[in-house]
């Protein structure tokens, strides 16, 4: 888990022409680290009339063309290293889809790639795995006109396990000329899911799509969830059913009054809710985890080399972010190794393998506050880490990293947001995170953040004591009052006594 090499940054523009929305996202890639630099969406509704007319919506085409002309101008100005333009179900299925693509090319110069249903399912699943590599179960992406299901997990290099399936279960495909009737729609959804129910039966669903993200945001607001971050927000199937049935009963006017729900989104939200409810019933779901990553990020991920794709996104993101703020690029690796004897004595929080990833991740952030004002450093670092745009972490893991960084910079045990931490992270997790942060603080202050000096000291846990030793000729490293205070704080957090050895020769010491 060493520090990744520095990679030259690349900017990639992705235009996603969906059945409901048309969106431009500018991404900055630093190796496996992916940052969203610009994101603009227009709810054009291209597929609004598709079920009835087999053609793209006339107002939708006009709205989409306006957006695409603007996006083309942005791309011309930005000059990204690569541009990807992909269209999904509505353009794929509409009789005038080819005509639309030709018009886009003629008026904007943009060459549209129309994804097949199988490709759309694959890229959506790749997006889920790119943002959360450990995901298992089924990835489900609901757009305006279709629903893609793909089985994921244990697929080798985080690849999908099957080719996926596309079903006519987007809101526009379910629109009924007779009007919205929840019971009639439930029966129609159940009928369309029945042929694939056995093949995609699972306990865990990873939900992709704007309408489902809106449902997650509604639930976070209703429960006063401390983090308003959709990515990796998890709900039990029972809670999802309560929410979806509540939404299905609401009028369009009522939905429009909810925070974060636009008028156009309010039209499709009841359909999205019923489809999610139908998936719970048909597939036997126990939990639903929402992913903010989907087809667009899947297209980026598919373009990475196998070696790059295998890198953990949390480690990559923390390396890029922490490295930009840090003083010495060698410090994270030195810290990670130096802390191992102490960390191995701490109770596990997320399991041995995951705890190791989190330890390596937080070491990459060790200097995150170096360029921040010292009077506000603790609060700023805590908040930034808790709410960072880095994928590959659950909400509990976000809290873990934030608590560790709070301790690393001398924050109090209660942290700047104690209520949020208590809701997100177990007591064991909080204790381990604080001890980890205090160990980092000791290592950084002991050595002045110098990897060379750090190599001439060691911390171990032996017989109920935290033992701090220095190599021969480096005893002065341990003599400072601050060093003793840092070591005492760590020992107390771990329930240990403290022992300092001022002149113990160390095998791997390299005194000058």
C-alpha positions as CSV (number, residue, x, y, z in Angstrom):
1,X,0.0,0.0,0.0
2,X,2.8,2.4,-0.8
3,X,2.3,5.9,-2.0
4,X,1.3,5.8,-5.7
5,X,3.6,7.5,-8.2
6,X,2.6,11.0,-9.3
7,X,0.6,10.9,-12.5
8,X,0.2,13.8,-15.0
9,X,-3.3,15.2,-14.7
10,X,-5.7,14.8,-17.6
11,X,-9.0,16.5,-18.2
12,X,-11.8,14.5,-19.8
13,X,-15.2,15.9,-20.8
14,X,-18.2,13.6,-20.8
15,X,-21.5,14.5,-22.3
16,X,-24.3,12.1,-21.3
17,X,-27.5,12.3,-23.4
18,X,-30.0,10.5,-21.3
19,X,-33.8,9.9,-21.7
20,X,-34.5,12.6,-19.1
21,X,-31.4,14.7,-18.7
22,X,-28.5,16.0,-20.8
23,X,-25.4,16.6,-18.8
24,X,-21.8,17.8,-19.3
25,X,-19.2,16.9,-16.7
26,X,-15.5,17.9,-16.8
27,X,-13.3,15.5,-14.9
28,X,-9.8,15.9,-13.7
29,X,-7.9,12.6,-13.5
30,X,-4.8,12.2,-11.5
31,X,-4.1,8.5,-12.1
32,X,-6.9,6.7,-10.4
33,X,-8.1,9.8,-8.5
34,X,-11.1,11.4,-10.2
35,X,-12.3,14.9,-9.5
36,X,-15.4,16.6,-10.8
37,X,-14.4,20.1,-11.9
38,X,-17.6,21.2,-13.7
39,X,-21.1,19.7,-13.8
40,X,-24.1,21.1,-15.7
41,X,-27.4,19.4,-16.3
42,X,-30.6,20.2,-18.3
43,X,-33.7,18.1,-17.8
44,X,-34.6,18.0,-21.5
45,X,-37.0,15.0,-21.3
46,X,-36.0,13.5,-24.7
47,X,-37.8,10.3,-23.9
48,X,-41.0,11.8,-22.5
49,X,-43.2,10.8,-25.5
50,X,-41.2,7.6,-26.5
51,X,-43.8,5.1,-25.2
52,X,-46.6,6.7,-27.1
53,X,-44.9,7.9,-30.3
54,X,-41.7,5.9,-30.6
55,X,-40.0,9.3,-31.3
56,X,-38.1,11.8,-29.3
57,X,-40.0,14.6,-27.6
58,X,-40.1,17.7,-29.9
59,X,-39.7,20.1,-27.0
60,X,-37.1,17.8,-25.5
61,X,-35.1,17.8,-28.7
62,X,-35.2,21.6,-28.8
63,X,-34.0,21.8,-25.2
64,X,-31.3,19.2,-25.7
65,X,-30.0,21.0,-28.8
66,X,-29.8,24.3,-26.9
67,X,-27.8,22.5,-24.1
68,X,-25.5,20.7,-26.5
69,X,-24.7,23.8,-28.4
70,X,-23.7,25.4,-25.1
71,X,-21.7,22.3,-24.1
72,X,-19.8,22.3,-27.4
73,X,-18.9,25.9,-26.8
74,X,-17.6,25.1,-23.3
75,X,-15.5,22.2,-24.6
76,X,-14.1,24.4,-27.4
77,X,-13.0,26.8,-24.7
78,X,-11.7,24.3,-22.2
79,X,-9.9,22.1,-24.7
80,X,-10.0,18.9,-22.7
81,X,-7.5,16.0,-23.4
82,X,-10.4,13.8,-24.4
83,X,-14.2,14.2,-25.0
84,X,-16.7,11.4,-24.7
85,X,-20.3,11.8,-25.9
86,X,-22.7,9.0,-25.2
87,X,-26.5,8.6,-25.6
88,X,-28.6,6.0,-23.9
89,X,-32.1,4.5,-24.1
90,X,-34.2,7.3,-25.6
91,X,-31.9,8.0,-28.6
92,X,-31.2,4.3,-28.9
93,X,-34.9,3.3,-29.1
94,X,-36.4,6.3,-30.9
95,X,-37.2,6.0,-34.6
96,X,-35.7,9.4,-35.1
97,X,-32.6,8.7,-33.0
98,X,-30.2,8.6,-35.9
99,X,-31.7,11.8,-37.3
100,X,-31.1,13.4,-33.9
101,X,-27.4,12.3,-33.8
102,X,-26.9,13.6,-37.3
103,X,-28.4,17.0,-36.3
104,X,-26.1,17.1,-33.2
105,X,-23.1,16.5,-35.4
106,X,-24.1,19.1,-38.0
107,X,-24.9,21.8,-35.5
108,X,-22.2,21.3,-32.9
109,X,-19.6,19.0,-34.4
110,X,-20.1,16.5,-31.5
111,X,-20.1,12.9,-32.6
112,X,-22.6,10.9,-30.5
113,X,-21.9,7.3,-29.6
114,X,-25.2,5.5,-29.0
115,X,-24.8,2.9,-26.3
116,X,-26.5,-0.5,-26.7
117,X,-28.5,-1.7,-23.8
118,X,-25.8,-4.2,-22.9
119,X,-23.2,-1.4,-23.0
120,X,-25.3,0.9,-20.9
121,X,-25.7,-1.8,-18.3
122,X,-21.9,-2.6,-18.3
123,X,-20.8,1.0,-18.0
124,X,-23.2,1.7,-15.2
125,X,-22.0,-1.3,-13.3
126,X,-18.4,-0.3,-13.9
127,X,-19.3,3.2,-12.5
128,X,-20.6,1.6,-9.3
129,X,-17.5,-0.5,-9.0
130,X,-15.2,2.5,-9.8
131,X,-16.8,4.4,-6.9
132,X,-17.0,1.5,-4.4
133,X,-14.8,-1.4,-5.5
134,X,-16.0,-3.8,-2.8
135,X,-19.6,-3.6,-4.0
136,X,-21.4,-6.9,-4.4
137,X,-25.0,-7.8,-5.5
138,X,-26.7,-6.1,-8.3
139,X,-26.2,-2.6,-9.8
140,X,-29.4,-1.0,-11.0
141,X,-29.4,2.1,-13.1
142,X,-32.8,3.7,-13.7
143,X,-32.9,6.4,-16.4
144,X,-35.8,8.1,-18.0
145,X,-36.8,5.3,-20.3
146,X,-35.0,2.1,-19.1
147,X,-33.7,0.2,-16.2
148,X,-30.4,-1.7,-16.4
149,X,-29.5,-4.6,-14.0
150,X,-26.0,-6.1,-13.8
151,X,-24.7,-8.6,-11.3
152,X,-21.4,-7.3,-9.6
153,X,-18.8,-8.5,-7.2
154,X,-16.0,-11.0,-7.3
155,X,-15.7,-10.5,-11.0
156,X,-11.9,-10.1,-11.2
157,X,-10.4,-6.5,-11.2
158,X,-13.8,-5.3,-10.1
159,X,-15.5,-6.2,-13.4
160,X,-19.2,-7.0,-13.7
161,X,-20.1,-10.7,-13.5
162,X,-22.6,-10.6,-16.5
163,X,-23.6,-8.6,-19.5
164,X,-26.6,-7.1,-17.8
165,X,-30.1,-6.6,-19.0
166,X,-32.2,-3.6,-20.0
167,X,-35.8,-3.4,-19.2
168,X,-38.5,-0.8,-20.2
169,X,-38.9,0.4,-16.6
170,X,-37.9,4.0,-16.7
171,X,-40.6,6.6,-15.8
172,X,-41.3,7.5,-19.4
173,X,-41.7,3.8,-20.4
174,X,-44.3,3.5,-17.6
175,X,-46.4,6.5,-18.4
176,X,-50.0,5.6,-18.7
177,X,-52.5,7.6,-20.8
178,X,-55.1,6.8,-18.2
179,X,-53.1,8.6,-15.6
180,X,-51.0,7.6,-12.6
181,X,-52.5,4.6,-10.8
182,X,-50.1,3.1,-8.3
183,X,-51.8,-0.3,-8.1
184,X,-51.9,-0.7,-11.9
185,X,-48.2,0.4,-12.2
186,X,-47.1,-2.1,-9.5
187,X,-48.7,-4.9,-11.4
188,X,-47.0,-3.7,-14.7
189,X,-43.6,-3.4,-12.9
190,X,-43.9,-6.8,-11.3
191,X,-44.7,-8.4,-14.7
192,X,-41.7,-6.8,-16.4
193,X,-39.4,-7.9,-13.6
194,X,-40.7,-11.4,-13.3
195,X,-38.6,-12.9,-16.2
196,X,-35.3,-11.7,-14.7
197,X,-36.2,-12.0,-11.0
198,X,-34.4,-15.4,-10.4
199,X,-31.3,-14.4,-12.4
200,X,-30.8,-11.2,-10.4
201,X,-32.0,-12.2,-7.0
202,X,-29.8,-10.6,-4.4
203,X,-29.8,-9.1,-0.9
204,X,-27.9,-6.0,-1.9
205,X,-28.8,-3.4,-4.6
206,X,-26.6,-0.5,-5.7
207,X,-29.0,2.1,-7.0
208,X,-27.9,4.6,-9.8
209,X,-29.9,7.4,-11.3
210,X,-31.1,10.9,-10.6
211,X,-34.6,10.1,-9.4
212,X,-33.3,7.5,-7.0
213,X,-30.7,10.0,-5.7
214,X,-33.6,12.4,-5.0
215,X,-35.2,9.6,-2.9
216,X,-32.0,9.2,-0.9
217,X,-31.8,13.0,-0.4
218,X,-35.4,13.0,0.8
219,X,-34.7,10.3,3.3
220,X,-31.6,12.0,4.6
221,X,-33.6,15.2,5.2
222,X,-36.5,13.3,6.8
223,X,-34.1,11.5,9.2
224,X,-31.8,14.5,9.7
225,X,-28.9,12.4,8.6
226,X,-25.6,14.2,9.5
227,X,-24.1,13.8,6.0
228,X,-25.9,15.0,3.0
229,X,-23.8,12.9,0.6
230,X,-25.7,10.5,-1.6
231,X,-22.7,8.3,-2.5
232,X,-22.7,5.2,-0.4
233,X,-25.8,6.2,1.6
234,X,-27.3,2.9,2.7
235,X,-30.9,2.1,3.7
236,X,-32.6,-1.1,4.8
237,X,-35.2,-2.5,2.4
238,X,-37.9,-1.8,5.0
239,X,-37.0,1.9,5.2
240,X,-36.9,2.1,1.4
241,X,-40.3,0.6,1.2
242,X,-41.7,3.0,3.7
243,X,-40.2,5.9,1.7
244,X,-41.3,4.7,-1.7
245,X,-44.9,4.1,-0.6
246,X,-45.0,7.5,1.0
247,X,-43.8,9.1,-2.3
248,X,-46.2,7.1,-4.4
249,X,-49.1,8.5,-2.4
250,X,-48.0,12.2,-2.8
251,X,-49.5,14.5,-5.4
252,X,-47.2,16.2,-7.9
253,X,-47.9,19.5,-6.1
254,X,-46.9,18.0,-2.7
255,X,-43.6,16.6,-4.2
256,X,-42.7,19.9,-5.6
257,X,-42.7,21.5,-2.2
258,X,-40.1,19.0,-0.9
259,X,-36.5,20.4,-0.7
260,X,-34.3,19.5,-3.7
261,X,-37.2,18.3,-5.9
262,X,-37.8,20.3,-9.1
263,X,-41.0,20.4,-11.0
264,X,-39.7,18.0,-13.7
265,X,-38.2,15.6,-11.1
266,X,-41.6,15.6,-9.3
267,X,-43.2,14.1,-12.4
268,X,-40.9,11.1,-12.4
269,X,-40.3,10.5,-8.7
270,X,-43.5,8.4,-8.0
271,X,-42.6,6.1,-10.9
272,X,-39.0,5.8,-9.7
273,X,-40.3,5.0,-6.2
274,X,-42.6,2.2,-7.4
275,X,-39.8,0.6,-9.5
276,X,-37.5,0.5,-6.5
277,X,-40.3,-0.9,-4.4
278,X,-40.9,-3.5,-7.1
279,X,-37.2,-4.5,-7.1
280,X,-37.3,-5.1,-3.4
281,X,-40.2,-7.5,-3.9
282,X,-38.9,-9.2,-7.0
283,X,-35.2,-9.7,-6.1
284,X,-35.6,-10.2,-2.3
285,X,-33.5,-7.2,-1.3
286,X,-32.4,-6.5,2.2
287,X,-30.5,-3.3,1.6
288,X,-30.2,-0.5,-0.9
289,X,-27.0,1.5,-1.3
290,X,-27.1,4.6,-3.5
291,X,-24.2,5.4,-5.9
292,X,-23.4,8.8,-7.2
293,X,-21.3,7.1,-9.9
294,X,-22.8,5.5,-13.0
295,X,-22.4,5.4,-16.7
296,X,-20.2,8.5,-17.0
297,X,-17.7,7.3,-14.5
298,X,-17.9,3.8,-15.9
299,X,-16.8,5.2,-19.3
300,X,-13.8,6.8,-17.6
301,X,-13.0,3.6,-15.6
302,X,-13.2,1.5,-18.8
303,X,-10.5,3.6,-20.3
304,X,-8.0,3.0,-17.5
305,X,-5.4,0.3,-17.7
306,X,-6.0,-2.8,-15.6
307,X,-3.2,-1.8,-13.3
308,X,-4.7,1.7,-12.8
309,X,-8.2,0.4,-12.4
310,X,-7.1,-2.0,-9.6
311,X,-5.9,0.9,-7.4
312,X,-8.1,1.6,-4.5
313,X,-10.0,5.0,-5.2
314,X,-9.8,6.0,-1.5
315,X,-6.0,5.5,-1.4
316,X,-5.6,7.3,-4.8
317,X,-7.8,10.2,-3.8
318,X,-6.1,10.7,-0.4
319,X,-2.7,10.5,-2.1
320,X,-3.6,13.2,-4.6
321,X,-5.3,15.4,-2.1
322,X,-2.8,15.0,0.7
323,X,0.2,15.2,-1.5
324,X,-0.9,18.5,-2.9
325,X,-1.1,20.0,0.6
326,X,1.9,18.1,2.1
327,X,5.5,19.1,2.8
328,X,7.4,15.8,2.2
329,X,6.0,13.3,-0.3
330,X,7.9,10.5,1.5
331,X,6.1,11.2,4.8
332,X,2.9,9.1,4.2
333,X,4.9,5.9,3.5
334,X,7.2,6.5,6.4
335,X,4.2,7.1,8.8
336,X,2.4,4.0,7.5
337,X,5.3,1.8,8.3
338,X,6.2,3.4,11.6
339,X,2.6,3.1,12.9
340,X,2.2,-0.6,12.3
341,X,3.4,-1.9,15.7
342,X,1.0,0.5,17.4
343,X,-1.9,0.1,15.1
344,X,-1.7,-3.7,15.4
345,X,-2.4,-3.4,19.1
346,X,-5.7,-1.5,18.5
347,X,-9.1,-3.3,18.4
348,X,-10.4,-3.8,14.9
349,X,-13.1,-1.4,13.6
350,X,-13.9,-2.6,10.1
351,X,-11.9,-5.8,9.8
352,X,-8.2,-6.3,9.4
353,X,-8.1,-5.7,5.6
354,X,-10.3,-2.6,5.6
355,X,-8.6,-1.2,8.7
356,X,-5.3,-1.4,6.9
357,X,-6.7,0.6,3.9
358,X,-8.1,3.2,6.2
359,X,-4.8,3.5,8.1
360,X,-2.9,4.0,4.8
361,X,-5.5,6.5,3.6
362,X,-5.3,8.7,6.7
363,X,-1.5,8.6,6.6
364,X,-1.7,10.1,3.1
365,X,-3.7,13.0,4.7
366,X,-1.2,13.6,7.5
367,X,-0.2,17.0,6.2
368,X,-3.6,18.1,5.0
369,X,-3.7,21.0,7.5
370,X,-0.1,22.2,6.8
371,X,-1.2,25.2,4.8
372,X,-4.3,26.1,6.8
373,X,-4.5,28.8,9.5
374,X,-3.6,27.2,12.9
375,X,-6.4,28.9,14.7
376,X,-9.0,27.1,12.5
377,X,-7.0,24.0,11.4
378,X,-8.8,21.4,13.5
379,X,-12.3,22.4,12.4
380,X,-11.4,22.9,8.7
381,X,-9.5,19.6,8.4
382,X,-12.3,17.6,10.2
383,X,-15.0,19.1,8.0
384,X,-13.0,18.7,4.8
385,X,-12.2,15.0,5.5
386,X,-15.8,14.2,6.6
387,X,-17.3,15.7,3.4
388,X,-14.5,15.1,0.9
389,X,-15.5,14.3,-2.7
390,X,-13.3,11.2,-2.6
391,X,-15.2,8.0,-3.4
392,X,-14.5,4.5,-2.1
393,X,-15.6,5.1,1.5
394,X,-18.8,4.6,3.4
395,X,-20.3,7.2,5.7
396,X,-18.9,5.4,8.7
397,X,-15.5,5.4,7.1
398,X,-15.7,9.1,6.4
399,X,-16.3,9.7,10.1
400,X,-13.4,7.4,11.0
401,X,-11.0,9.4,8.9
402,X,-12.3,12.7,10.2
403,X,-12.0,11.6,13.8
404,X,-8.4,10.4,13.2
405,X,-7.5,13.7,11.5
406,X,-9.1,15.7,14.3
407,X,-6.9,13.9,16.8
408,X,-3.8,14.2,14.5
409,X,-4.2,18.0,14.8
410,X,-4.9,18.1,18.5
411,X,-8.7,18.3,18.5
412,X,-10.7,17.3,21.6
413,X,-12.1,13.8,21.9
414,X,-15.7,15.1,21.3
415,X,-14.7,16.4,17.8
416,X,-16.3,19.4,16.2
417,X,-19.5,17.4,15.4
418,X,-20.0,14.8,18.2
419,X,-23.6,14.1,17.3
420,X,-22.7,13.3,13.7
421,X,-19.9,11.1,14.7
422,X,-22.0,9.2,17.3
423,X,-24.6,8.5,14.6
424,X,-22.1,7.4,11.9
425,X,-19.4,5.6,13.8
426,X,-19.3,2.9,16.5
427,X,-17.7,3.4,19.8
428,X,-14.9,1.0,18.9
429,X,-14.4,2.9,15.6
430,X,-14.2,6.2,17.4
431,X,-11.6,4.9,19.9
432,X,-9.4,3.3,17.2
433,X,-9.7,6.5,15.0
434,X,-8.7,8.8,17.9
435,X,-5.8,6.5,18.9
436,X,-4.6,6.4,15.3
437,X,-4.7,10.2,15.0
438,X,-2.8,10.6,18.3
439,X,-0.2,8.1,17.0
440,X,0.2,10.2,13.8
441,X,0.5,13.4,15.9
442,X,3.2,11.8,18.0
443,X,5.1,10.6,15.0
444,X,4.9,13.9,13.1
445,X,5.9,16.1,16.1
446,X,8.6,13.7,17.3
447,X,10.3,13.8,13.9
448,X,9.4,17.3,12.7
449,X,7.6,15.4,9.9
450,X,11.0,14.2,8.6
451,X,11.0,10.6,7.4
452,X,14.7,10.4,8.0
453,X,14.4,11.3,11.7
454,X,11.3,9.1,12.1
455,X,13.3,6.1,10.9
456,X,15.5,6.5,14.0
457,X,12.7,6.2,16.5
458,X,10.2,3.5,17.1
459,X,6.9,2.9,19.0
460,X,5.9,-0.5,20.2
461,X,3.3,-2.0,22.5
462,X,4.7,-4.5,25.0
463,X,3.2,-6.0,28.1
464,X,0.6,-3.3,28.5
465,X,2.9,-0.4,27.9
466,X,3.6,2.0,25.0
467,X,7.3,1.9,24.5
468,X,9.1,4.7,22.7
469,X,12.7,4.2,21.7
470,X,15.4,6.0,19.8
471,X,18.4,4.7,17.9
472,X,21.8,5.2,19.4
473,X,22.9,8.8,18.9
474,X,19.3,10.0,18.6
475,X,18.2,10.0,22.2
476,X,17.6,13.8,22.0
477,X,14.6,13.1,19.8
478,X,12.7,11.8,22.8
479,X,13.7,14.5,25.4
480,X,11.2,17.2,24.5
481,X,8.3,18.0,26.8
482,X,6.0,18.0,23.7
483,X,7.1,14.5,22.7
484,X,6.3,13.2,26.2
485,X,2.9,14.9,26.2
486,X,2.1,13.3,22.8
487,X,3.2,9.9,23.9
488,X,1.3,10.1,27.1
489,X,-1.9,11.1,25.3
490,X,-1.6,8.1,23.0
491,X,-0.9,5.7,25.8
492,X,-3.9,7.0,27.8
493,X,-6.2,6.6,24.7
494,X,-5.0,3.0,24.3
495,X,-5.2,2.2,28.0
496,X,-1.5,1.7,28.3
497,X,1.4,2.9,30.5
498,X,4.3,4.8,29.0
499,X,7.9,3.7,28.7
500,X,10.7,5.8,27.1
501,X,14.1,4.3,26.3
502,X,16.5,7.1,25.5
503,X,19.4,5.2,24.0
504,X,18.4,1.8,22.7
505,X,20.3,0.7,19.6
506,X,17.9,-0.2,16.8
507,X,18.7,-2.7,14.1
508,X,17.4,-0.6,11.2
509,X,18.7,2.7,12.5
510,X,21.0,4.7,10.1
511,X,22.7,7.3,12.3
512,X,24.9,9.8,10.6
